[in-house]
Amino acid sequence: MSGGGALFPVLAETPSGCRSLLRERDAGDKAVRAQARGGSGGMLAELLQSEDFREQWKSPGRMTQQGAVLQGYNNELVKCIEDLCMQKEELNKQIQQAEEEKNKLQHEIQVLSEQLECVCENLAQKVASRNELDAILAETEAAYMKILDSSRTLLNVLKKEVGSLKHTPELKTNVT
């Protein structure tokens, strides 16, 4: 089983120490397979059934060496997994902080939206009041202009009457 990514897909994206460890293991596996094949498919079966191979495999030195290599792989894998777990925890903290910030901003947006709605309603009421005042002022100004015009006409008529009175002889008053 070569390719650490096949058994542990997470390890394919791990720090360089894990990747190099997996590459070394894969290279060793390929070398053993290449030697076992030796050009014909039956060589592997022959090798596995040979007494020399079984004796080497059973030898305590070989097992100790393989155990040490396996323990080294295991230690590296555990370290890589621990690193990944720490990265995940850190990412979880960042996600939680981002979600809290998002919720805070959404709450602020809601509060600001409510305030904006109140301000818009207040503004609409004030604009309507101003428009009413504009209409009242226009009507009042028009009425005042009519009053001024009537006053001027009345003043002109009054002046003519006063002027015509000066030209008429004095009226005799009957006082008895």
Buried (B, 14 or more C-beta within 10 A) or exposed (E): EBEBBEEBEEBEEBEEEBBEBBEBBBEEEEEEEEEBEEEEEEEBEEBEEEEEEEEEEEEEEEEEEEEEEEEEBEEBBEBBBEBBEEEEEEEEEEEEEEEEEEEEEEEEEEEEEEEEEEEEEEEEEEEEEEEEEEEEEEEEEEEEEEEEEEEEEEEEEEEEEEEEEEEEEEEEEEEE
